[in-house]
């Protein structure tokens, strides 16, 4: 019974890479790592597992303890999966602006979900930096009250390390090192930082480009027009403490419409069903057609499934 897993946590990672043969521009090939092939349907499962196992190994938590995290949904879902298997009480704190599917999935996995009202003028589906600040305030309040353990994805360096030792190495091996560029939307910053570091450790010639919303190009040093955009899970205009500017070879800015159109093309032309950030990543990769030499291979990630956005306008 060598193929049987002892529990669902053993299925995290080793996700497939697919060449986007229909929508890649003529002169470059875009490869997408399908991260919704994971029990929580997102790339955050990898980090959630590392967070909890590190905390266990360091004696910070034991079964029955309370785990608390601020989340836009995907990290919360990953933690809910891990906590369900390992026997922890998990509380997710999220903005009411995030999609209802994320909230319902968390609850279905046994998580307790605390919904924080949006800042004045907030629009459902558009989670701003102001909204996130309110979520942070509520998370701190609950942490003090409950004495809960908080992994804190936005400040925990294990966020990037998880991707450096898993996702980045998988990309290098799956492409046999034939990769010229890497593109990733910046949320907590762990995905881009970890993967870029792993790839550049193998070959410094690999170009790595973070993606930000066109209205909130904070890392690129541009004027912030608005943090109210549709690309959920990122664009919060902050620099994580583990961020490394030396890993960037340029910045890519994507509009809501560009992210949406790319996600729709992925579904209709490639049969790949991803969310806003996956669309943003592919739209960003497409913009490298005039930057990279002909024949270049660009790898990106599709962080989660389009199933988490059916209540939004991502898919008509």
Number of C-alpha atoms within 10 A of each C-alpha: 4 4 5 7 10 8 8 13 19 12 14 21 19 17 18 14 19 14 16 17 13 13 16 18 16 12 14 20 23 26 23 24 23 25 28 25 20 22 19 28 21 24 29 28 29 24 25 26 20 19 22 23 16 15 16 13 10 9 9 12 18 14 11 12 16 19 23 26 25 25 23 25 28 24 24 29 30 26 33 29 23 26 24 14 12 15 13 20 18 27 25 25 23 29 28 22 22 25 21 18 16 19 26 15 18 25 16 12 18 16 25 17 17 18 16 19 14 23 18 8 6 16 16 16 21 21 29 24 19 16 23 21 15 17 26 19 13 17 23 16 11 17 17 9 9 11 12 19 17 20 22 16 23 18 17 17 19 20 26 24 22 23 27 23 14 17 26 25 18 22 27 18 11 16 13 9 14 15 22 19 22 26 30 29 31 26 24 26 25 27 27 29 29 27 29 31 24 22 27 15 13 14 14 13 12 20 20 27 25 25 29 29 29 20 19 25 24 19 17 15 9 11 10 13 11 16 23 22 20 26 28 22 21 24 28 26 19 16 17 18 11 19 18 15 11 10 21 18 13 12 16 22 20 24 18 18 16 20 24 23 18 24 27 23 17 20 16 11 12 15 10 19 20 26 27 29 33 30 32 31 32 33 25 27 28 21 14 20 20 11 9 16 12 12 12 18 20 27 27 24 26 29 28 25 22 23 15 23 21 14 13 15 10 21 16 7
